[in-house]
Amino acid sequence: GQEADPKNFLLMHAMGPNVAGVIGTAVAAGAFLTLLK
């Protein structure tokens, strides 16, 4: 698990906000495309 590999745990924490940002951008793009139709 995560307790066995602290480096992986830190990597997940670093990637979290980045993944959230990518998802947010995709959702925003989808919303804009819907509004433009």
N, C-alpha and C positions, 0 to 999 in steps of 0.2 A: 504493500500500500504506500501511501504518501509518506508515512513515518519512516519507511525503509529507504526512501530516496529524497532527501531534502532538496537536492538540486532540481529534481523534476517538479517538486512542489513549488519552488520559487519560479520556475519557468512557467508553470500554469498561472501563477499570480501575475507574471509580467504579460502573458498573452491575453488574460481576461479582458482588460479594457480595450485592447486592440481588436479582439473578436467582436466585442460589443459595438465598437465604432464601425466595423465593417457591416455588421447586421443593421445598425441604425442607418447607415448610408444606403443600403439596399432597400430598406423600408421607405426611406424618404424618396428615393428614386421611383419606386413603385407608386407612391402617393402622387408624385408630380405627373407621372405618365397617366394615371387615372384621371387627374384633374384636366389634363390637356385633351383628353378624348372627347 
